[in-house]
C-alpha cells in the first residue's frame, strides 16, 4: 500500500476521488489529468492492487471507488507503531 502511495499522481487520484464523491470512471479521472488515459488506468490498477480503490464494472465502463476505510485502518496501524 505504501508503495502505491509513494507516487504523487496516485495520491492525486485518491484526493480527486475523495473530492468528487468517492467514485468516478477511469475516463472521468483521466479528463482531470494531463497524462493519458492509459497512464491513468495503470495508476488505478496499482491503487486497486493495493486495496485503496475498488473497481465495479458497469457495462463497458469501470467505476473506481475510494476505499477510505482501508486507508484509515492501515495508516492508523502504522502510526500506532510509533
Phi, psi and omega in degrees: 000318181292330175295321178293322181285344182293337182272126183296327179293321179292320176297322178295321177299316179298317179296318179297315177301315181297319182288337184254028175092000174097341179224140176205160173277164177300321179295318178298320178292316181299327179296339183269355184238159180278344179275169187288166178299319182295324176294318178300316181293326175296318177297319179295323176297319178295318179295323177293315179298330179277354180080016181271337174226152174250156183237133176231128178278135177226089185068236179274349183265158171240128177259127180257132181237136177291132175258076184296328179298315178296317179300314179297317182298310183292317180292326177294317177299319179296312182291330177296336178297331182259000000 
